Amino acid sequence: MQQSSRTSVRVEWSAVATAPAQSPGGDVLGYSLYVTDPTTGHSWVAFNGTALGLRDQLSTTVAGLATGKAYSFGVAAHAFNGEGAS
């Protein structure tokens, strides 16, 4: 498992826990991790567990970041009915 470095960061998140009555779209199919550079406003998908078939993965390492720069991260869960808010 790769840890954080000067140009990468390890990001972990918790699984969404919902009762079937609260989740009419069904179980979580995976998660997406979004990264935003607040200086430029540029955002990108750093990880898409749904597309990769990794429905239970709750962490990833984001590489290629600039040293000394602040980034913001958001995670969204995917279900049959689409993506939740990040």
RAPEMO-V77456 format. One record per helix or strand of 3 or more residues. SS is the DSSP state (H for helix, E for strand). FROM is the first residue (numbers start at 1). TO is the last residue. If there is no record, write none. Layout:
ss | from | to
SS | FROM | TO
SS | FROM | TO
This chain:
ss | from | to
E | 9 | 12
H | 20 | 22
E | 30 | 37
E | 43 | 48
H | 49 | 52
E | 59 | 62
E | 71 | 79
